[in-house]
Amino acid sequence: TKLTPTNELAALLVRLGLRVIAQNLEDFLARATAQKWSARSLLEHMAKVESEDKAQRSLERRLKRSRIGRFKPMADFDWAWPKQIDRALIGSALDLEFLTEGRNFILMGPNGIGKTMVLKNIAHNAVLAGHSVLVRTAAELLDELDCDSPDLRRRRLRKYTRPRLLCVDELGYLSYDDHAADLLYHVVNPRYEARRSIVLTSNLAFKDWNTDFPNAPCITTLLDRLTHHADVTVMQGPSFRARESEVENAERRKKRRKTSKT
């Protein structure tokens, strides 16, 4: 049987979706010949290489779509800094227990205490576990949904209701009108009915949400949907970011003093 030229074989493999084998065809064939692979071994190697490549590309796509952005790993988190923190509950959230149970995870506390760091690490762990994830601040989410076109709004709502995990950061940092509460409700309610999890951080206690969404008639129903199947925890303490700034400023003052003495 006449052998297919290498370049034609590579093109055929690409059409079949075997990109890695096609890109490294000559090396792959050389290894197979040198090591005298059987037909079964050859297929096993091809399947393994392509499967690993597919998984890596899927991970990269999910990371890009999630828009997690930059974040510090939990290894850098100072658990001793907050005066109040439920480490066990946050640990179970990082292990995605709430996600497997179809629950929400709500993290409340003052600015600078580390809520966003926890949220982004949860999101990253969910992506690594194979889930579709979307991360937005509350301001970004509401601004995107507040459009004049009903059809465009429906398409954007689907973007927020489809992912396995939706992470909404910084609710309470800005004030909105009652229309914004309705938009948020249209995200929360379908996710509630489908038992698709939400991670939400806020610097406001639930009783103060009316200050963020004044005169919003749906606020009680919104909170009911959000908290019905939810783990809620509060972090308390001074701003960690403020402490970091103080440490950095002290280091800079030291360097300036050393420079002035030389």
C-alpha positions, 0 to 999 in steps of 0.5 A: 500500500502506498504511504500517504506523504507526511504533509498530507497525513498531517493535514488529514489529522488536523481535519480529524481534530488531532492537532497535537499529533499533526503538529508533532507527526514526524517526532511521534512516528519516530518514537513509535518506530524506535520503541516498536509500539503495537497498534494498541500502544499507538492508539493509546498514546494518541488518545492520551496526548490529544485528551490532555491537549483538549483538557488544557485548551478547555481549561484555558477557555474557561479561565478566559471566559470567567474573567477572574483577573489577577488574585492572590492565592489563599496560601497568602491569606492571613487567617489570623488578621480578621477578628471574626472569621469562620475558617471551616465554612470558608474552607468548605466553600473553597473545596466547592461543597456548596457548589456540589449541593446547589447552594449559594455562598454569601460572604459579608464584611467591611471593605479590605478584609479579604472577601474578593480574595476568597471569592476569586480563589473559589472561582479559580478552584471551580474552573480547575474542577471543570465548571463554567464560571463567570466573575463580575462586580455588582456594578459591572453586572448591573451596568451591562444589563441596564440597556434599552434593547429588550432583546439585548437584555435577554441575551445578556441575562442568559450569559449570567444564568447559564454558568455553573457558578456566578460570582458577584463581587462588591454588592453594596459599594454603590447605590442603585435605583429600584430598576437595578434590583429588578435586574438583579432579581432576573439573574437570581431567580432563574439560577435559584430555580435551576439550583445554580450556585452564586457566590456573592460578597457584600459590605452591607448586612441584609437589613441594609440592602434597602439603602442600596436599592431604595424603594425596590418592591422586589428586595424581600423576594430577591433576598428570599431567593438568594438566601433560601439555599445558602451558606452565609458568613461574616468576616469582621476586622480592620482593613487588610489593605490598609495594613499592607499600605502602612507596611509598604510606607514604613519600608519606603521610609526606611529605604529613604533614611538609608539613602540619605545617610549614604 
